[in-house]
Amino acid sequence: MIPIARPDIGQEEIDAVTEVLQSGMIAQGKKVKELEDRWAEFVGVKHAIATGNGTLALMAIFSGIGLEPGDEVITVSHTFAATANAILSTGATPVFTSEALPYAAAIDSEVTGPWMVLAISTKTAALA
């Protein structure tokens, strides 16, 4: 198996995890609240919500913007399955653009923009 990424875990991370485990509050404890507050301040918003993973974050975003059956969401074909799964969880349909250049790791208007524009329809509700 080829790992996608190897974690870089040092003593500081081990100590932080140990502190949380010893607190007895593994979920929704003070560290989660601290993360949410610091992230909200960093990005300049009133509130932020921590999620357990990227799939849940995408599902919350897509639900929050009101995606529903009949909507289409344009995304690049070289994304993780989580992107399509989160779109599908709302009943919307993912529309993949497969022509993106191989070095375009994310949606970049200068690289993928022309193909995304071609994929836009009257059903397009979002780009992901």
C-alpha positions as CSV (number, residue, x, y, z in Angstrom):
1,M,0.0,0.0,0.0
2,I,1.2,3.5,-0.8
3,P,0.2,5.9,2.0
4,I,-1.4,9.2,0.9
5,A,0.5,11.1,3.7
6,R,2.5,10.1,6.7
7,P,1.7,12.0,9.9
8,D,4.4,14.0,11.4
9,I,3.9,13.3,15.1
10,G,6.3,14.7,17.7
11,Q,6.2,14.9,21.5
12,E,4.1,18.1,21.4
13,E,1.3,16.3,19.6
14,I,1.6,13.3,21.9
15,D,1.4,15.5,25.0
16,A,-1.7,17.3,23.6
17,V,-3.5,14.0,22.9
18,T,-2.5,12.7,26.3
19,E,-3.9,15.9,28.0
20,V,-7.3,15.4,26.2
21,L,-7.4,11.7,27.1
22,Q,-6.6,12.4,30.8
23,S,-9.3,15.1,30.9
24,G,-12.0,12.4,30.5
25,M,-13.7,14.5,27.8
26,I,-12.7,13.0,24.5
27,A,-15.5,14.5,22.4
28,Q,-16.8,18.1,22.5
29,G,-14.4,19.1,25.3
30,K,-12.6,22.4,25.9
31,K,-10.0,21.7,23.2
32,V,-12.7,21.4,20.5
33,K,-14.3,24.7,21.7
34,E,-10.8,26.3,21.7
35,L,-10.3,25.1,18.1
36,E,-13.6,26.4,16.9
37,D,-13.1,29.8,18.6
38,R,-9.6,30.2,17.3
39,W,-10.6,29.1,13.8
40,A,-13.5,31.5,13.7
41,E,-11.2,34.4,14.8
42,F,-8.6,33.4,12.2
43,V,-11.0,33.4,9.3
44,G,-13.0,36.4,10.6
45,V,-16.4,34.9,11.3
46,K,-18.6,34.7,14.4
47,H,-18.8,30.9,14.6
48,A,-17.0,27.8,13.4
49,I,-17.9,24.2,13.8
50,A,-15.4,21.4,14.1
51,T,-16.2,18.1,12.3
52,G,-14.8,14.7,12.7
53,N,-13.5,14.5,9.1
54,G,-13.6,16.2,5.7
55,T,-16.5,14.2,4.5
56,L,-18.7,15.5,7.4
57,A,-17.4,19.0,6.7
58,L,-18.5,18.8,3.1
59,M,-21.8,17.3,4.0
60,A,-22.5,20.2,6.4
61,I,-21.4,22.8,3.8
62,F,-23.6,21.3,1.1
63,S,-26.6,20.9,3.4
64,G,-26.0,24.5,4.6
65,I,-26.1,26.0,1.2
66,G,-29.4,24.1,0.5
67,L,-28.4,21.5,-2.1
68,E,-31.2,19.3,-3.0
69,P,-32.3,16.6,-5.5
70,G,-32.1,18.0,-9.0
71,D,-29.1,20.2,-8.3
72,E,-25.8,19.6,-9.9
73,V,-22.4,20.2,-8.4
74,I,-19.4,20.5,-10.6
75,T,-16.2,19.0,-9.3
76,V,-12.9,17.7,-10.8
77,S,-12.6,14.0,-11.5
78,H,-9.4,13.6,-9.6
79,T,-11.0,14.3,-6.2
80,F,-11.5,12.0,-3.3
81,A,-14.7,9.8,-3.1
82,A,-15.7,11.9,-0.1
83,T,-16.5,14.9,-2.4
84,A,-19.0,12.9,-4.5
85,N,-20.4,11.1,-1.5
86,A,-21.1,14.4,0.3
87,I,-22.8,15.8,-2.9
88,L,-24.9,12.6,-3.2
89,S,-25.9,12.8,0.5
90,T,-28.0,15.8,-0.3
91,G,-29.6,14.2,-3.3
92,A,-27.7,16.4,-5.7
93,T,-25.7,15.0,-8.6
94,P,-21.9,15.4,-9.0
95,V,-20.8,16.4,-12.5
96,F,-17.2,15.5,-13.1
97,T,-14.8,17.5,-15.3
98,S,-12.2,15.1,-16.5
99,E,-10.3,17.4,-18.7
100,A,-8.4,19.2,-15.9
101,L,-4.7,19.1,-16.3
102,P,-3.0,16.4,-14.2
103,Y,-1.0,18.9,-12.1
104,A,-4.1,20.8,-11.0
105,A,-4.6,19.4,-7.5
106,A,-7.6,21.6,-6.7
107,I,-10.1,23.9,-8.4
108,D,-8.0,26.7,-9.8
109,S,-9.8,29.0,-12.1
110,E,-6.7,29.5,-14.3
111,V,-6.3,25.8,-14.9
112,T,-9.7,24.1,-14.6
113,G,-11.9,27.2,-15.2
114,P,-12.4,26.7,-18.9
115,W,-13.6,23.1,-18.4
116,M,-15.8,24.0,-15.5
117,V,-17.5,26.8,-17.5
118,L,-18.4,24.2,-20.2
119,A,-20.0,22.0,-17.5
120,I,-22.2,24.7,-16.1
121,S,-25.9,24.2,-16.8
122,T,-29.2,25.6,-15.5
123,K,-29.0,22.8,-12.8
124,T,-25.6,23.9,-11.5
125,A,-25.8,24.9,-7.9
126,A,-22.2,24.8,-6.8
127,L,-18.6,24.1,-7.6
128,A,-16.6,21.7,-5.3
